[in-house]
């Protein structure tokens, strides 16, 4: 998926021409051969990169081996980029060099984002389970709470159960595609904690009207789900990144074809 294909050296070096043209042709050919050699030196690792992404499964359970593979893929692509950048490029191939490095840069950025997904999804799922458990305990315990003090303690317990999840989500590192979701969940849970405290105050004041109003908002906020515009925009941006890689790969091929024609 991510490994870039080797460039084919198809320049017609045997054509008659002046010394300067032959020298230029030879310099371009040498560069392309060096690019191919650079990629061939990493061929086993690049094949592993392709296999990693073919077998990728984004899931809520931690998978240390898959994380190790996707992080290794990003490192391989960085090594490829570094070695390609070190190659001396004659004037005729500077555009090709620029497009080739851009292609690898785009692949590295995507590899980093995929690695971030593999790291973050289990965190997101774990905190979602924790909050769901705290919410269920709240519902169950409220049914058994017959006094104002007992009800107040139920909300205190809920806050103590949710607050650590908010802290962990707030400090979590997320890839761009999941950042809107993380921010949205932190905001939702922060709102729930505020409403819980407000319900406790209303209980202590025995303000029945305020209790009903706040509890209705609490239930609504607790049940709120759905895809936000920010989340949809993040998915669109991720898909654009995939499209950009495809266009960059085509640009490399087009520039190589142009060189073949110019230097024949």
Secondary structure, DSSP 4 states (H G I P E B T S, - for coil): --SPPPPP----TTS---HHHHHHHHHHHHHHHHHHHHHHHTHHHHHHHHHHHHS----SS--HHHHHHHHHHHHHHHHHHHHHHHS---GGGHHHHHHHHHHHHHHHHHHHHHHHHHHHHHHHHHHHHHHHHHHHHHHHHHHH--SHHHHHHHHHHHHHHHHHHHHHHHH----HHHHHHHHHHHHHHHHHHHHHHHHHHHHHHT-HHHHHHHHHHHHHHHH-----HHHHHHHHHHHHHHHHHHHHHHHHHHHHHHHHHHT-
